[in-house]
């Protein structure tokens, strides 16, 4: 379910009649509801007009949900200020962030950062899927302690995108997850959405920009 439908003020143009502007939103987990490590990230964190964000950890071999949430951890994962992570151990649990578009919208996953905890050296598989479970791209990410790594994805615009990592989704966390939300041509916002367009949403950074969808890809690099 779409909760609250809060939107950053800078996203307003994405629903203007006749406009095709896209809203690039960034999930920075240090801006979530959590102020301390090991805190459960709210399922409403990241929700806005056009997108519902949900979190879970799962058993990697079966896909069965382990916890219907991910947790936050502050400094400690590389040099990132905070990350989302989940699961019970590094052996058989994975973590997942799911972006689901509202009616009349589509989503493109752009990029994200990832790092490992406290000096660990971990190689972790990452998978990007659509809502039907079709694999769009997959890659193996090497963490870069004491720094972090960056993955560029750039999917097409879809009804939804799932980012899954692990095992190890326990000692590897993600942050700065950036995605575009685009209103489908001819779609009309739900009643009340106009007023919500000017409501600030402190947890999600948003900036309007134009971009063309590219083919599914994954580009990795070590980052500062």
PyMOL commands that set and color helices and strands:
alter all, ss='L'
color gray80, all
select helices_A, chain A and resi 9-15+29-31+193-196
alter helices_A, ss='H'
color red, helices_A
select strands_A, chain A and resi 22-27+39-40+51-59+65-67+71-73+83-85+93-101+105-116+123-130+135-142+148-152+160-166+172-183+204-209+219-223
alter strands_A, ss='S'
color yellow, strands_A
deselect
rebuild
show_as cartoon
